[in-house]
Amino acid sequence: MKQFSFILICLLGLFNLALGQKSKSNKTNKAEISQRIFIKNKLYKELSASEYKKFKDSIFANTKDTLTRIGKRTLQFSPAPIAPTSVQAQENWIPSMYVFTNAKGNLTIQLPNTNTKRYSLFIYDGKLLLHNITNLQEDYWVIEKSNFYHSGWYNFELYCNGELLERNKFLLH
């Protein structure tokens, strides 16, 4: 009988121990459910499990505005970088001295010393080569805008005696 009561006491002790650990794990699970979001290493917001599920796809999809997991309960918010607008990009553009558009909107090519130097001009629409003009022997050329597919930016490369003299772009209206 003593052995039976001893086994019963041991089993009750193990049962109580198991219940205590279960209640502790429930408390830790509740604490782990909330997620903390940091922006620039400062706590921005603490989300519950239901709020966190709305943003969870951002972590897996790695979208432009994304949440990045730092630790078990911490996330870093990374906003999308702001792309420069076309106005800002045009402010950085420096027009060419040799290839430019005139007042009528036609392409003008003005080259020095064409008698002694050999010039070549390659005009691109994106990566597509539109015009390949080699051995330019006149100082002043005008190419009508009707020779181009559309208005907009075109890239060009100007070579002098086989060496790249200038790589730039021009705008046709």
Secondary structure, 3 states (H helix, E strand, C coil): CHHHHHHHHHHHHHHHHHHHHHHHHHHHHHHHHCEEEEECCEEEEEECHHHHHHHHHHHHHCCCCEEEECCCCEEEEECCCCCCCHHHHHHCCCCCCCEEECCCCCEEEECCCCCCCCEEEEEEECCEEEEEEEEECCCEEEECHHHCCCCEEEEEEEEECCEEEEEEEEEEC
